[in-house]
Amino acid sequence: MQRKRTWQSWSTLFYYLAWVLGIIVMLAQSHSELSVAHRQQTTTAVITSHEESNHDQYRYSYLVGGKNYAGIGNAPSGFAVV
């Protein structure tokens, strides 16, 4: 009987240790995400061209903090572009 109790106590220890470790990792991750969230900004992009012959890609541009950005990409599958 004593041996079974020892096994149960070790398994319980590992169980709680996993929970504590998981909580520590989640807290560290949330702190990291919070620091990024304070810098978050919202903007509106403008589609400047649609290149059907180039794998149906779209060129776009947007302004953040007085600086212009531009790029090219595809619309997600099933996404309706108006």
C-alpha positions in Angstrom: 0.0 0.0 0.0 2.7 2.5 0.9 4.3 2.2 -2.6 1.0 3.1 -4.3 0.7 6.2 -2.2 4.2 7.2 -3.1 3.4 6.8 -6.8 0.2 8.9 -6.4 2.0 11.7 -4.6 4.7 11.8 -7.4 2.0 11.9 -10.1 0.2 14.6 -8.2 3.4 16.6 -7.9 4.1 16.4 -11.6 0.5 17.3 -12.4 0.7 20.5 -10.3 4.1 21.3 -11.5 2.9 21.2 -15.1 0.0 23.6 -14.1 2.3 26.0 -12.4 4.8 26.0 -15.3 1.9 26.6 -17.7 0.7 29.6 -15.7 4.2 31.1 -15.6 4.5 30.8 -19.4 1.1 32.3 -20.0 1.9 35.2 -17.7 5.2 35.9 -19.4 3.5 35.7 -22.8 0.7 38.1 -21.8 3.3 40.6 -20.5 5.0 40.5 -23.8 1.8 41.0 -25.7 0.8 43.9 -23.5 3.9 45.8 -24.2 3.2 45.4 -28.0 -0.5 46.4 -27.6 0.5 49.8 -26.2 2.2 50.6 -29.5 -0.7 49.4 -31.6 -2.1 51.8 -34.2 -5.0 51.6 -36.6 -4.9 52.7 -40.2 -6.7 52.3 -43.5 -5.0 50.9 -46.6 -5.8 51.7 -50.2 -5.7 49.1 -53.0 -3.7 50.9 -55.7 -3.8 48.1 -58.4 -5.1 44.6 -59.1 -2.8 42.4 -61.2 -4.9 39.4 -62.4 -2.1 38.2 -64.7 0.3 38.2 -61.8 -1.3 35.4 -59.7 -4.3 37.7 -58.9 -2.2 40.0 -56.7 -3.1 43.4 -55.2 -0.8 46.4 -54.6 -1.7 48.5 -51.6 -0.4 51.5 -49.6 -1.1 53.0 -46.2 0.2 55.8 -43.9 1.3 55.3 -40.3 2.9 58.0 -38.2 3.5 60.2 -41.2 5.4 57.5 -43.1 4.1 55.8 -46.3 4.2 52.0 -46.6 3.4 49.9 -49.7 3.2 46.3 -50.5 1.8 43.5 -52.7 -0.1 40.5 -51.7 -3.0 38.1 -52.3 -6.5 38.3 -50.9 -7.2 35.3 -48.6 -9.1 32.4 -50.1 -12.8 33.1 -50.1 -12.3 36.8 -49.3 -14.5 39.1 -51.3 -12.6 42.2 -52.5 -15.0 45.1 -53.2 
